Amino acid sequence: MRILFDKNVPVGVRGFLRKHEVRTIVEMQWPDQLDNGELLRMAEEAGFDVMVTSDQNIRYQQKLSGKLALIVLGSNIWPVVRQHSAEIMARVDGATPGRDDFIEMPLPPKPRKRSS
């Protein structure tokens, strides 16, 4: 499966997806400031099967054409994202063209301050 990482995806996620071909926008030498619609169009034209992003608004701003699946991470904070490796792998492996899938990634609770 060919996977494109949006610029906001922690590069460590690549390690979860070793059995797939993963490319980043930088590796593709695409402009940094592509709007979401243009990015999705270019990903489809380049033959990607899945795009992984942390842009949670993309699901509401763009309609997928049916060729590309979209996996939306609920965070781009690496210590949070890496706790969801199994879920990321499963969602990518089960991705369906034309559909988006959101992975909830709540922040861990902040430690309580001790009172003196």
Phi and psi restraints in degrees (range 20) as a CNS / XPLOR table:
assign (resid 1 and name C) (resid 2 and name N)
       (resid 2 and name CA) (resid 2 and name C) 1.0 -96.5 20.0 2
assign (resid 2 and name N) (resid 2 and name CA)
       (resid 2 and name C) (resid 3 and name N) 1.0 125.6 20.0 2
assign (resid 2 and name C) (resid 3 and name N)
       (resid 3 and name CA) (resid 3 and name C) 1.0 -122.9 20.0 2
assign (resid 3 and name N) (resid 3 and name CA)
       (resid 3 and name C) (resid 4 and name N) 1.0 135.0 20.0 2
assign (resid 3 and name C) (resid 4 and name N)
       (resid 4 and name CA) (resid 4 and name C) 1.0 -109.4 20.0 2
assign (resid 4 and name N) (resid 4 and name CA)
       (resid 4 and name C) (resid 5 and name N) 1.0 129.8 20.0 2
assign (resid 4 and name C) (resid 5 and name N)
       (resid 5 and name CA) (resid 5 and name C) 1.0 -95.5 20.0 2
assign (resid 5 and name N) (resid 5 and name CA)
       (resid 5 and name C) (resid 6 and name N) 1.0 127.1 20.0 2
assign (resid 5 and name C) (resid 6 and name N)
       (resid 6 and name CA) (resid 6 and name C) 1.0 -65.5 20.0 2
assign (resid 6 and name N) (resid 6 and name CA)
       (resid 6 and name C) (resid 7 and name N) 1.0 163.0 20.0 2
assign (resid 6 and name C) (resid 7 and name N)
       (resid 7 and name CA) (resid 7 and name C) 1.0 -65.2 20.0 2
assign (resid 7 and name N) (resid 7 and name CA)
       (resid 7 and name C) (resid 8 and name N) 1.0 -15.6 20.0 2
assign (resid 7 and name C) (resid 8 and name N)
       (resid 8 and name CA) (resid 8 and name C) 1.0 -96.0 20.0 2
assign (resid 8 and name N) (resid 8 and name CA)
       (resid 8 and name C) (resid 9 and name N) 1.0 5.6 20.0 2
assign (resid 8 and name C) (resid 9 and name N)
       (resid 9 and name CA) (resid 9 and name C) 1.0 -89.7 20.0 2
assign (resid 9 and name N) (resid 9 and name CA)
       (resid 9 and name C) (resid 10 and name N) 1.0 127.0 20.0 2
assign (resid 9 and name C) (resid 10 and name N)
       (resid 10 and name CA) (resid 10 and name C) 1.0 -58.0 20.0 2
assign (resid 10 and name N) (resid 10 and name CA)
       (resid 10 and name C) (resid 11 and name N) 1.0 133.9 20.0 2
assign (resid 10 and name C) (resid 11 and name N)
       (resid 11 and name CA) (resid 11 and name C) 1.0 -62.2 20.0 2
assign (resid 11 and name N) (resid 11 and name CA)
       (resid 11 and name C) (resid 12 and name N) 1.0 -23.3 20.0 2
assign (resid 11 and name C) (resid 12 and name N)
       (resid 12 and name CA) (resid 12 and name C) 1.0 -61.8 20.0 2
assign (resid 12 and name N) (resid 12 and name CA)
       (resid 12 and name C) (resid 13 and name N) 1.0 -21.7 20.0 2
assign (resid 12 and name C) (resid 13 and name N)
       (resid 13 and name CA) (resid 13 and name C) 1.0 -62.1 20.0 2
assign (resid 13 and name N) (resid 13 and name CA)
       (resid 13 and name C) (resid 14 and name N) 1.0 -28.2 20.0 2
assign (resid 13 and name C) (resid 14 and name N)
       (resid 14 and name CA) (resid 14 and name C) 1.0 -55.5 20.0 2
assign (resid 14 and name N) (resid 14 and name CA)
       (resid 14 and name C) (resid 15 and name N) 1.0 -36.2 20.0 2
assign (resid 14 and name C) (resid 15 and name N)
       (resid 15 and name CA) (resid 15 and name C) 1.0 -63.8 20.0 2
assign (resid 15 and name N) (resid 15 and name CA)
       (resid 15 and name C) (resid 16 and name N) 1.0 -23.2 20.0 2
assign (resid 15 and name C) (resid 16 and name N)
       (resid 16 and name CA) (resid 16 and name C) 1.0 -78.6 20.0 2
assign (resid 16 and name N) (resid 16 and name CA)
       (resid 16 and name C) (resid 17 and name N) 1.0 -17.9 20.0 2
assign (resid 16 and name C) (resid 17 and name N)
       (resid 17 and name CA) (resid 17 and name C) 1.0 -119.2 20.0 2
assign (resid 17 and name N) (resid 17 and name CA)
       (resid 17 and name C) (resid 18 and name N) 1.0 38.3 20.0 2
assign (resid 17 and name C) (resid 18 and name N)
       (resid 18 and name CA) (resid 18 and name C) 1.0 -60.7 20.0 2
assign (resid 18 and name N) (resid 18 and name CA)
       (resid 18 and name C) (resid 19 and name N) 1.0 -26.7 20.0 2
assign (resid 18 and name C) (resid 19 and name N)
       (resid 19 and name CA) (resid 19 and name C) 1.0 -81.1 20.0 2
assign (resid 19 and name N) (resid 19 and name CA)
       (resid 19 and name C) (resid 20 and name N) 1.0 -1.1 20.0 2
assign (resid 19 and name C) (resid 20 and name N)
       (resid 20 and name CA) (resid 20 and name C) 1.0 -113.2 20.0 2
assign (resid 20 and name N) (resid 20 and name CA)
       (resid 20 and name C) (resid 21 and name N) 1.0 162.3 20.0 2
assign (resid 20 and name C) (resid 21 and name N)
       (resid 21 and name CA) (resid 21 and name C) 1.0 -88.2 20.0 2
assign (resid 21 and name N) (resid 21 and name CA)
       (resid 21 and name C) (resid 22 and name N) 1.0 116.3 20.0 2
assign (resid 21 and name C) (resid 22 and name N)
       (resid 22 and name CA) (resid 22 and name C) 1.0 -115.3 20.0 2
assign (resid 22 and name N) (resid 22 and name CA)
       (resid 22 and name C) (resid 23 and name N) 1.0 133.2 20.0 2
assign (resid 22 and name C) (resid 23 and name N)
       (resid 23 and name CA) (resid 23 and name C) 1.0 -131.1 20.0 2
assign (resid 23 and name N) (resid 23 and name CA)
       (resid 23 and name C) (resid 24 and name N) 1.0 153.0 20.0 2
assign (resid 23 and name C) (resid 24 and name N)
       (resid 24 and name CA) (resid 24 and name C) 1.0 -107.8 20.0 2
assign (resid 24 and name N) (resid 24 and name CA)
       (resid 24 and name C) (resid 25 and name N) 1.0 166.0 20.0 2
assign (resid 24 and name C) (resid 25 and name N)
       (resid 25 and name CA) (resid 25 and name C) 1.0 -60.8 20.0 2
assign (resid 25 and name N) (resid 25 and name CA)
       (resid 25 and name C) (resid 26 and name N) 1.0 -38.3 20.0 2
assign (resid 25 and name C) (resid 26 and name N)
       (resid 26 and name CA) (resid 26 and name C) 1.0 -63.0 20.0 2
assign (resid 26 and name N) (resid 26 and name CA)
       (resid 26 and name C) (resid 27 and name N) 1.0 -45.7 20.0 2
assign (resid 26 and name C) (resid 27 and name N)
       (resid 27 and name CA) (resid 27 and name C) 1.0 -62.3 20.0 2
assign (resid 27 and name N) (resid 27 and name CA)
       (resid 27 and name C) (resid 28 and name N) 1.0 -32.5 20.0 2
assign (resid 27 and name C) (resid 28 and name N)
       (resid 28 and name CA) (resid 28 and name C) 1.0 -77.6 20.0 2
assign (resid 28 and name N) (resid 28 and name CA)
       (resid 28 and name C) (resid 29 and name N) 1.0 -9.4 20.0 2
assign (resid 28 and name C) (resid 29 and name N)
       (resid 29 and name CA) (resid 29 and name C) 1.0 59.1 20.0 2
assign (resid 29 and name N) (resid 29 and name CA)
       (resid 29 and name C) (resid 30 and name N) 1.0 39.2 20.0 2
assign (resid 29 and name C) (resid 30 and name N)
       (resid 30 and name CA) (resid 30 and name C) 1.0 -90.6 20.0 2
assign (resid 30 and name N) (resid 30 and name CA)
       (resid 30 and name C) (resid 31 and name N) 1.0 152.6 20.0 2
assign (resid 30 and name C) (resid 31 and name N)
       (resid 31 and name CA) (resid 31 and name C) 1.0 -59.3 20.0 2
assign (resid 31 and name N) (resid 31 and name CA)
       (resid 31 and name C) (resid 32 and name N) 1.0 144.2 20.0 2
assign (resid 31 and name C) (resid 32 and name N)
       (resid 32 and name CA) (resid 32 and name C) 1.0 -64.5 20.0 2
assign (resid 32 and name N) (resid 32 and name CA)
       (resid 32 and name C) (resid 33 and name N) 1.0 -34.1 20.0 2
assign (resid 32 and name C) (resid 33 and name N)
       (resid 33 and name CA) (resid 33 and name C) 1.0 -99.4 20.0 2
assign (resid 33 and name N) (resid 33 and name CA)
       (resid 33 and name C) (resid 34 and name N) 1.0 33.0 20.0 2
assign (resid 33 and name C) (resid 34 and name N)
       (resid 34 and name CA) (resid 34 and name C) 1.0 -67.1 20.0 2
assign (resid 34 and name N) (resid 34 and name CA)
       (resid 34 and name C) (resid 35 and name N) 1.0 138.2 20.0 2
assign (resid 34 and name C) (resid 35 and name N)
       (resid 35 and name CA) (resid 35 and name C) 1.0 -76.0 20.0 2
assign (resid 35 and name N) (resid 35 and name CA)
       (resid 35 and name C) (resid 36 and name N) 1.0 163.0 20.0 2
assign (resid 35 and name C) (resid 36 and name N)
       (resid 36 and name CA) (resid 36 and name C) 1.0 -58.7 20.0 2
assign (resid 36 and name N) (resid 36 and name CA)
       (resid 36 and name C) (resid 37 and name N) 1.0 -39.6 20.0 2
assign (resid 36 and name C) (resid 37 and name N)
       (resid 37 and name CA) (resid 37 and name C) 1.0 -62.9 20.0 2
assign (resid 37 and name N) (resid 37 and name CA)
       (resid 37 and name C) (resid 38 and name N) 1.0 -44.5 20.0 2
assign (resid 37 and name C) (resid 38 and name N)
       (resid 38 and name CA) (resid 38 and name C) 1.0 -66.5 20.0 2
assign (resid 38 and name N) (resid 38 and name CA)
       (resid 38 and name C) (resid 39 and name N) 1.0 -39.4 20.0 2
assign (resid 38 and name C) (resid 39 and name N)
       (resid 39 and name CA) (resid 39 and name C) 1.0 -61.6 20.0 2
assign (resid 39 and name N) (resid 39 and name CA)
       (resid 39 and name C) (resid 40 and name N) 1.0 -46.6 20.0 2
assign (resid 39 and name C) (resid 40 and name N)
       (resid 40 and name CA) (resid 40 and name C) 1.0 -63.3 20.0 2
assign (resid 40 and name N) (resid 40 and name CA)
       (resid 40 and name C) (resid 41 and name N) 1.0 -41.0 20.0 2
assign (resid 40 and name C) (resid 41 and name N)
       (resid 41 and name CA) (resid 41 and name C) 1.0 -62.5 20.0 2
assign (resid 41 and name N) (resid 41 and name CA)
       (resid 41 and name C) (resid 42 and name N) 1.0 -45.6 20.0 2
assign (resid 41 and name C) (resid 42 and name N)
       (resid 42 and name CA) (resid 42 and name C) 1.0 -65.3 20.0 2
assign (resid 42 and name N) (resid 42 and name CA)
       (resid 42 and name C) (resid 43 and name N) 1.0 -38.6 20.0 2
assign (resid 42 and name C) (resid 43 and name N)
       (resid 43 and name CA) (resid 43 and name C) 1.0 -62.5 20.0 2
assign (resid 43 and name N) (resid 43 and name CA)
       (resid 43 and name C) (resid 44 and name N) 1.0 -43.1 20.0 2
assign (resid 43 and name C) (resid 44 and name N)
       (resid 44 and name CA) (resid 44 and name C) 1.0 -64.6 20.0 2
assign (resid 44 and name N) (resid 44 and name CA)
       (resid 44 and name C) (resid 45 and name N) 1.0 -45.5 20.0 2
assign (resid 44 and name C) (resid 45 and name N)
       (resid 45 and name CA) (resid 45 and name C) 1.0 -63.8 20.0 2
assign (resid 45 and name N) (resid 45 and name CA)
       (resid 45 and name C) (resid 46 and name N) 1.0 -30.9 20.0 2
assign (resid 45 and name C) (resid 46 and name N)
       (resid 46 and name CA) (resid 46 and name C) 1.0 -81.5 20.0 2
assign (resid 46 and name N) (resid 46 and name CA)
       (resid 46 and name C) (resid 47 and name N) 1.0 -3.2 20.0 2
assign (resid 46 and name C) (resid 47 and name N)
       (resid 47 and name CA) (resid 47 and name C) 1.0 85.8 20.0 2
assign (resid 47 and name N) (resid 47 and name CA)
       (resid 47 and name C) (resid 48 and name N) 1.0 21.0 20.0 2
assign (resid 47 and name C) (resid 48 and name N)
       (resid 48 and name CA) (resid 48 and name C) 1.0 -75.1 20.0 2
assign (resid 48 and name N) (resid 48 and name CA)
       (resid 48 and name C) (resid 49 and name N) 1.0 146.5 20.0 2
assign (resid 48 and name C) (resid 49 and name N)
       (resid 49 and name CA) (resid 49 and name C) 1.0 -92.9 20.0 2
assign (resid 49 and name N) (resid 49 and name CA)
       (resid 49 and name C) (resid 50 and name N) 1.0 -33.9 20.0 2
assign (resid 49 and name C) (resid 50 and name N)
       (resid 50 and name CA) (resid 50 and name C) 1.0 -138.8 20.0 2
assign (resid 50 and name N) (resid 50 and name CA)
       (resid 50 and name C) (resid 51 and name N) 1.0 140.9 20.0 2
assign (resid 50 and name C) (resid 51 and name N)
       (resid 51 and name CA) (resid 51 and name C) 1.0 -116.9 20.0 2
assign (resid 51 and name N) (resid 51 and name CA)
       (resid 51 and name C) (resid 52 and name N) 1.0 132.9 20.0 2
assign (resid 51 and name C) (resid 52 and name N)
       (resid 52 and name CA) (resid 52 and name C) 1.0 -107.6 20.0 2
assign (resid 52 and name N) (resid 52 and name CA)
       (resid 52 and name C) (resid 53 and name N) 1.0 131.3 20.0 2
assign (resid 52 and name C) (resid 53 and name N)
       (resid 53 and name CA) (resid 53 and name C) 1.0 -143.8 20.0 2
assign (resid 53 and name N) (resid 53 and name CA)
       (resid 53 and name C) (resid 54 and name N) 1.0 160.5 20.0 2
assign (resid 53 and name C) (resid 54 and name N)
       (resid 54 and name CA) (resid 54 and name C) 1.0 -108.3 20.0 2
assign (resid 54 and name N) (resid 54 and name CA)
       (resid 54 and name C) (resid 55 and name N) 1.0 5.3 20.0 2
assign (resid 54 and name C) (resid 55 and name N)
       (resid 55 and name CA) (resid 55 and name C) 1.0 -78.1 20.0 2
assign (resid 55 and name N) (resid 55 and name CA)
       (resid 55 and name C) (resid 56 and name N) 1.0 97.8 20.0 2
assign (resid 55 and name C) (resid 56 and name N)
       (resid 56 and name CA) (resid 56 and name C) 1.0 -70.8 20.0 2
assign (resid 56 and name N) (resid 56 and name CA)
       (resid 56 and name C) (resid 57 and name N) 1.0 -16.7 20.0 2
assign (resid 56 and name C) (resid 57 and name N)
       (resid 57 and name CA) (resid 57 and name C) 1.0 -82.6 20.0 2
assign (resid 57 and name N) (resid 57 and name CA)
       (resid 57 and name C) (resid 58 and name N) 1.0 -19.3 20.0 2
assign (resid 57 and name C) (resid 58 and name N)
       (resid 58 and name CA) (resid 58 and name C) 1.0 -57.6 20.0 2
assign (resid 58 and name N) (resid 58 and name CA)
       (resid 58 and name C) (resid 59 and name N) 1.0 -32.5 20.0 2
assign (resid 58 and name C) (resid 59 and name N)
       (resid 59 and name CA) (resid 59 and name C) 1.0 -63.7 20.0 2
assign (resid 59 and name N) (resid 59 and name CA)
       (resid 59 and name C) (resid 60 and name N) 1.0 -29.0 20.0 2
assign (resid 59 and name C) (resid 60 and name N)
       (resid 60 and name CA) (resid 60 and name C) 1.0 -96.1 20.0 2
assign (resid 60 and name N) (resid 60 and name CA)
       (resid 60 and name C) (resid 61 and name N) 1.0 -19.5 20.0 2
assign (resid 60 and name C) (resid 61 and name N)
       (resid 61 and name CA) (resid 61 and name C) 1.0 -92.0 20.0 2
assign (resid 61 and name N) (resid 61 and name CA)
       (resid 61 and name C) (resid 62 and name N) 1.0 -26.3 20.0 2
assign (resid 61 and name C) (resid 62 and name N)
       (resid 62 and name CA) (resid 62 and name C) 1.0 -128.3 20.0 2
assign (resid 62 and name N) (resid 62 and name CA)
       (resid 62 and name C) (resid 63 and name N) 1.0 148.2 20.0 2
assign (resid 62 and name C) (resid 63 and name N)
       (resid 63 and name CA) (resid 63 and name C) 1.0 -106.7 20.0 2
assign (resid 63 and name N) (resid 63 and name CA)
       (resid 63 and name C) (resid 64 and name N) 1.0 132.0 20.0 2
assign (resid 63 and name C) (resid 64 and name N)
       (resid 64 and name CA) (resid 64 and name C) 1.0 -79.9 20.0 2
assign (resid 64 and name N) (resid 64 and name CA)
       (resid 64 and name C) (resid 65 and name N) 1.0 144.8 20.0 2
assign (resid 64 and name C) (resid 65 and name N)
       (resid 65 and name CA) (resid 65 and name C) 1.0 -80.7 20.0 2
assign (resid 65 and name N) (resid 65 and name CA)
       (resid 65 and name C) (resid 66 and name N) 1.0 -20.9 20.0 2
assign (resid 65 and name C) (resid 66 and name N)
       (resid 66 and name CA) (resid 66 and name C) 1.0 119.7 20.0 2
assign (resid 66 and name N) (resid 66 and name CA)
       (resid 66 and name C) (resid 67 and name N) 1.0 -9.8 20.0 2
assign (resid 66 and name C) (resid 67 and name N)
       (resid 67 and name CA) (resid 67 and name C) 1.0 -95.4 20.0 2
assign (resid 67 and name N) (resid 67 and name CA)
       (resid 67 and name C) (resid 68 and name N) 1.0 -28.7 20.0 2
assign (resid 67 and name C) (resid 68 and name N)
       (resid 68 and name CA) (resid 68 and name C) 1.0 -114.4 20.0 2
assign (resid 68 and name N) (resid 68 and name CA)
       (resid 68 and name C) (resid 69 and name N) 1.0 138.5 20.0 2
assign (resid 68 and name C) (resid 69 and name N)
       (resid 69 and name CA) (resid 69 and name C) 1.0 -98.9 20.0 2
assign (resid 69 and name N) (resid 69 and name CA)
       (resid 69 and name C) (resid 70 and name N) 1.0 150.7 20.0 2
assign (resid 69 and name C) (resid 70 and name N)
       (resid 70 and name CA) (resid 70 and name C) 1.0 -123.7 20.0 2
assign (resid 70 and name N) (resid 70 and name CA)
       (resid 70 and name C) (resid 71 and name N) 1.0 126.0 20.0 2
assign (resid 70 and name C) (resid 71 and name N)
       (resid 71 and name CA) (resid 71 and name C) 1.0 -111.8 20.0 2
assign (resid 71 and name N) (resid 71 and name CA)
       (resid 71 and name C) (resid 72 and name N) 1.0 120.9 20.0 2
assign (resid 71 and name C) (resid 72 and name N)
       (resid 72 and name CA) (resid 72 and name C) 1.0 -108.8 20.0 2
assign (resid 72 and name N) (resid 72 and name CA)
       (resid 72 and name C) (resid 73 and name N) 1.0 119.1 20.0 2
assign (resid 72 and name C) (resid 73 and name N)
       (resid 73 and name CA) (resid 73 and name C) 1.0 -82.9 20.0 2
assign (resid 73 and name N) (resid 73 and name CA)
       (resid 73 and name C) (resid 74 and name N) 1.0 140.2 20.0 2
assign (resid 73 and name C) (resid 74 and name N)
       (resid 74 and name CA) (resid 74 and name C) 1.0 -76.7 20.0 2
assign (resid 74 and name N) (resid 74 and name CA)
       (resid 74 and name C) (resid 75 and name N) 1.0 -1.6 20.0 2
assign (resid 74 and name C) (resid 75 and name N)
       (resid 75 and name CA) (resid 75 and name C) 1.0 -158.7 20.0 2
assign (resid 75 and name N) (resid 75 and name CA)
       (resid 75 and name C) (resid 76 and name N) 1.0 159.4 20.0 2
assign (resid 75 and name C) (resid 76 and name N)
       (resid 76 and name CA) (resid 76 and name C) 1.0 -121.7 20.0 2
assign (resid 76 and name N) (resid 76 and name CA)
       (resid 76 and name C) (resid 77 and name N) 1.0 16.0 20.0 2
assign (resid 76 and name C) (resid 77 and name N)
       (resid 77 and name CA) (resid 77 and name C) 1.0 -87.8 20.0 2
assign (resid 77 and name N) (resid 77 and name CA)
       (resid 77 and name C) (resid 78 and name N) 1.0 113.1 20.0 2
assign (resid 77 and name C) (resid 78 and name N)
       (resid 78 and name CA) (resid 78 and name C) 1.0 -52.0 20.0 2
assign (resid 78 and name N) (resid 78 and name CA)
       (resid 78 and name C) (resid 79 and name N) 1.0 -47.3 20.0 2
assign (resid 78 and name C) (resid 79 and name N)
       (resid 79 and name CA) (resid 79 and name C) 1.0 -59.2 20.0 2
assign (resid 79 and name N) (resid 79 and name CA)
       (resid 79 and name C) (resid 80 and name N) 1.0 -28.2 20.0 2
assign (resid 79 and name C) (resid 80 and name N)
       (resid 80 and name CA) (resid 80 and name C) 1.0 -79.7 20.0 2
assign (resid 80 and name N) (resid 80 and name CA)
       (resid 80 and name C) (resid 81 and name N) 1.0 -48.1 20.0 2
assign (resid 80 and name C) (resid 81 and name N)
       (resid 81 and name CA) (resid 81 and name C) 1.0 -60.6 20.0 2
assign (resid 81 and name N) (resid 81 and name CA)
       (resid 81 and name C) (resid 82 and name N) 1.0 -43.6 20.0 2
assign (resid 81 and name C) (resid 82 and name N)
       (resid 82 and name CA) (resid 82 and name C) 1.0 -64.2 20.0 2
assign (resid 82 and name N) (resid 82 and name CA)
       (resid 82 and name C) (resid 83 and name N) 1.0 -20.2 20.0 2
assign (resid 82 and name C) (resid 83 and name N)
       (resid 83 and name CA) (resid 83 and name C) 1.0 -72.7 20.0 2
assign (resid 83 and name N) (resid 83 and name CA)
       (resid 83 and name C) (resid 84 and name N) 1.0 -9.5 20.0 2
assign (resid 83 and name C) (resid 84 and name N)
       (resid 84 and name CA) (resid 84 and name C) 1.0 -114.1 20.0 2
assign (resid 84 and name N) (resid 84 and name CA)
       (resid 84 and name C) (resid 85 and name N) 1.0 25.9 20.0 2
assign (resid 84 and name C) (resid 85 and name N)
       (resid 85 and name CA) (resid 85 and name C) 1.0 -57.9 20.0 2
assign (resid 85 and name N) (resid 85 and name CA)
       (resid 85 and name C) (resid 86 and name N) 1.0 -46.6 20.0 2
assign (resid 85 and name C) (resid 86 and name N)
       (resid 86 and name CA) (resid 86 and name C) 1.0 -62.8 20.0 2
assign (resid 86 and name N) (resid 86 and name CA)
       (resid 86 and name C) (resid 87 and name N) 1.0 -41.3 20.0 2
assign (resid 86 and name C) (resid 87 and name N)
       (resid 87 and name CA) (resid 87 and name C) 1.0 -67.8 20.0 2
assign (resid 87 and name N) (resid 87 and name CA)
       (resid 87 and name C) (resid 88 and name N) 1.0 -39.8 20.0 2
assign (resid 87 and name C) (resid 88 and name N)
       (resid 88 and name CA) (resid 88 and name C) 1.0 -60.9 20.0 2
assign (resid 88 and name N) (resid 88 and name CA)
       (resid 88 and name C) (resid 89 and name N) 1.0 -47.3 20.0 2
assign (resid 88 and name C) (resid 89 and name N)
       (resid 89 and name CA) (resid 89 and name C) 1.0 -59.7 20.0 2
assign (resid 89 and name N) (resid 89 and name CA)
       (resid 89 and name C) (resid 90 and name N) 1.0 -45.0 20.0 2
assign (resid 89 and name C) (resid 90 and name N)
       (resid 90 and name CA) (resid 90 and name C) 1.0 -64.8 20.0 2
assign (resid 90 and name N) (resid 90 and name CA)
       (resid 90 and name C) (resid 91 and name N) 1.0 -42.1 20.0 2
assign (resid 90 and name C) (resid 91 and name N)
       (resid 91 and name CA) (resid 91 and name C) 1.0 -68.7 20.0 2
assign (resid 91 and name N) (resid 91 and name CA)
       (resid 91 and name C) (resid 92 and name N) 1.0 -39.0 20.0 2
assign (resid 91 and name C) (resid 92 and name N)
       (resid 92 and name CA) (resid 92 and name C) 1.0 -65.5 20.0 2
assign (resid 92 and name N) (resid 92 and name CA)
       (resid 92 and name C) (resid 93 and name N) 1.0 -46.6 20.0 2
assign (resid 92 and name C) (resid 93 and name N)
       (resid 93 and name CA) (resid 93 and name C) 1.0 -61.0 20.0 2
assign (resid 93 and name N) (resid 93 and name CA)
       (resid 93 and name C) (resid 94 and name N) 1.0 -31.3 20.0 2
assign (resid 93 and name C) (resid 94 and name N)
       (resid 94 and name CA) (resid 94 and name C) 1.0 -99.6 20.0 2
assign (resid 94 and name N) (resid 94 and name CA)
       (resid 94 and name C) (resid 95 and name N) 1.0 11.9 20.0 2
assign (resid 94 and name C) (resid 95 and name N)
       (resid 95 and name CA) (resid 95 and name C) 1.0 -61.6 20.0 2
assign (resid 95 and name N) (resid 95 and name CA)
       (resid 95 and name C) (resid 96 and name N) 1.0 140.4 20.0 2
assign (resid 95 and name C) (resid 96 and name N)
       (resid 96 and name CA) (resid 96 and name C) 1.0 -114.7 20.0 2
assign (resid 96 and name N) (resid 96 and name CA)
       (resid 96 and name C) (resid 97 and name N) 1.0 126.1 20.0 2
assign (resid 96 and name C) (resid 97 and name N)
       (resid 97 and name CA) (resid 97 and name C) 1.0 -53.4 20.0 2
assign (resid 97 and name N) (resid 97 and name CA)
       (resid 97 and name C) (resid 98 and name N) 1.0 136.9 20.0 2
assign (resid 97 and name C) (resid 98 and name N)
       (resid 98 and name CA) (resid 98 and name C) 1.0 85.1 20.0 2
assign (resid 98 and name N) (resid 98 and name CA)
       (resid 98 and name C) (resid 99 and name N) 1.0 1.1 20.0 2
assign (resid 98 and name C) (resid 99 and name N)
       (resid 99 and name CA) (resid 99 and name C) 1.0 -121.6 20.0 2
assign (resid 99 and name N) (resid 99 and name CA)
       (resid 99 and name C) (resid 100 and name N) 1.0 152.4 20.0 2
assign (resid 99 and name C) (resid 100 and name N)
       (resid 100 and name CA) (resid 100 and name C) 1.0 -112.2 20.0 2
assign (resid 100 and name N) (resid 100 and name CA)
       (resid 100 and name C) (resid 101 and name N) 1.0 152.9 20.0 2
assign (resid 100 and name C) (resid 101 and name N)
       (resid 101 and name CA) (resid 101 and name C) 1.0 -137.7 20.0 2
assign (resid 101 and name N) (resid 101 and name CA)
       (resid 101 and name C) (resid 102 and name N) 1.0 125.2 20.0 2
assign (resid 101 and name C) (resid 102 and name N)
       (resid 102 and name CA) (resid 102 and name C) 1.0 -102.4 20.0 2
assign (resid 102 and name N) (resid 102 and name CA)
       (resid 102 and name C) (resid 103 and name N) 1.0 132.3 20.0 2
assign (resid 102 and name C) (resid 103 and name N)
       (resid 103 and name CA) (resid 103 and name C) 1.0 -107.3 20.0 2
assign (resid 103 and name N) (resid 103 and name CA)
       (resid 103 and name C) (resid 104 and name N) 1.0 109.5 20.0 2
assign (resid 103 and name C) (resid 104 and name N)
       (resid 104 and name CA) (resid 104 and name C) 1.0 -65.0 20.0 2
assign (resid 104 and name N) (resid 104 and name CA)
       (resid 104 and name C) (resid 105 and name N) 1.0 131.1 20.0 2
assign (resid 104 and name C) (resid 105 and name N)
       (resid 105 and name CA) (resid 105 and name C) 1.0 -139.1 20.0 2
assign (resid 105 and name N) (resid 105 and name CA)
       (resid 105 and name C) (resid 106 and name N) 1.0 77.2 20.0 2
assign (resid 105 and name C) (resid 106 and name N)
       (resid 106 and name CA) (resid 106 and name C) 1.0 -66.3 20.0 2
assign (resid 106 and name N) (resid 106 and name CA)
       (resid 106 and name C) (resid 107 and name N) 1.0 147.9 20.0 2
assign (resid 106 and name C) (resid 107 and name N)
       (resid 107 and name CA) (resid 107 and name C) 1.0 -69.4 20.0 2
assign (resid 107 and name N) (resid 107 and name CA)
       (resid 107 and name C) (resid 108 and name N) 1.0 143.9 20.0 2
assign (resid 107 and name C) (resid 108 and name N)
       (resid 108 and name CA) (resid 108 and name C) 1.0 -66.7 20.0 2
assign (resid 108 and name N) (resid 108 and name CA)
       (resid 108 and name C) (resid 109 and name N) 1.0 154.2 20.0 2
assign (resid 108 and name C) (resid 109 and name N)
       (resid 109 and name CA) (resid 109 and name C) 1.0 -64.4 20.0 2
assign (resid 109 and name N) (resid 109 and name CA)
       (resid 109 and name C) (resid 110 and name N) 1.0 145.3 20.0 2
assign (resid 109 and name C) (resid 110 and name N)
       (resid 110 and name CA) (resid 110 and name C) 1.0 -73.7 20.0 2
assign (resid 110 and name N) (resid 110 and name CA)
       (resid 110 and name C) (resid 111 and name N) 1.0 142.2 20.0 2
assign (resid 110 and name C) (resid 111 and name N)
       (resid 111 and name CA) (resid 111 and name C) 1.0 -63.1 20.0 2
assign (resid 111 and name N) (resid 111 and name CA)
       (resid 111 and name C) (resid 112 and name N) 1.0 142.8 20.0 2
assign (resid 111 and name C) (resid 112 and name N)
       (resid 112 and name CA) (resid 112 and name C) 1.0 -77.4 20.0 2
assign (resid 112 and name N) (resid 112 and name CA)
       (resid 112 and name C) (resid 113 and name N) 1.0 141.2 20.0 2
assign (resid 112 and name C) (resid 113 and name N)
       (resid 113 and name CA) (resid 113 and name C) 1.0 -77.7 20.0 2
assign (resid 113 and name N) (resid 113 and name CA)
       (resid 113 and name C) (resid 114 and name N) 1.0 138.7 20.0 2
assign (resid 113 and name C) (resid 114 and name N)
       (resid 114 and name CA) (resid 114 and name C) 1.0 -77.2 20.0 2
assign (resid 114 and name N) (resid 114 and name CA)
       (resid 114 and name C) (resid 115 and name N) 1.0 136.8 20.0 2
assign (resid 114 and name C) (resid 115 and name N)
       (resid 115 and name CA) (resid 115 and name C) 1.0 -88.4 20.0 2
assign (resid 115 and name N) (resid 115 and name CA)
       (resid 115 and name C) (resid 116 and name N) 1.0 145.3 20.0 2
